[in-house]
């Protein structure tokens, strides 16, 4: 077996990076059931402050199913930070990967910093705290944290080693050769009639049309929040090099017709590659 796909020997701490989506939920529940081991010491959920309400409801339920603790951490509210920065300096520290129409008419995409700032860094900070490490303290020789990442077989392209020498990523779902569909089947077999949430911010540009349509029809208040942010991006576009949009069509989100055949397929391949990106990368 490839050493990437097996437990870390003599790990000092075993932590689940919990996004509360399909894969990390199933991974945590399988650990609780003894189907994956060694048993994790805890899970860490990084809250961006703009998760769908169904994610918070699901997370509250999930915590009750687990005997190991789930630590919730946050760097702040990404929606509020985005609104504040757009209203003041125009410097978008809460940078999410907007779709762009540049001033020369070409298409582009904004740099993505949200995963690092609102997911990876808060989790890293908490893990160091759990390990008893002070800020800027060097890790002791031989100290290693085993970080469980919820990437399934159909997302192999997203497997990456940790950027920290003291953290070794582990992918338990790959060890069991499970796809996302396998995870859904396992959950359905063990938790009949229990819904699963999709882990992604309300206004995530990686939503495909199916997800935008679901948000609009089932959670109109949250869809309205996304529309307002989308509009505000262009209200302040004089401060930026071009026009910004949340939707891949580069048109106002409120005007997108999600029911057309063309738009049902729009961005599907792109979304397949980035599916649950915050689930497997950040909280991934």
Secondary structure by P-SEA (a helix, b strand, c coil): ccccccccccccbbbbbcccccaaaaaaaaaaaccccccccbbbbbbcccccaaaaaaaaaaaaaccbbbbbbbcccaaaaaaaaaacccccccccbbbbbccccbbbbccccccccccaaaaaaaaaaaacccccccccccbbbbbbbbccccccccccccccccbbbbbccccccccaaaaaaaaaaccccbbbbbbcccccccccaaaaaaaaaccaaaaaaaaaaaaaaaaacccccbbbbcccccccccccccccccccccaaaaaaaacccccccccc
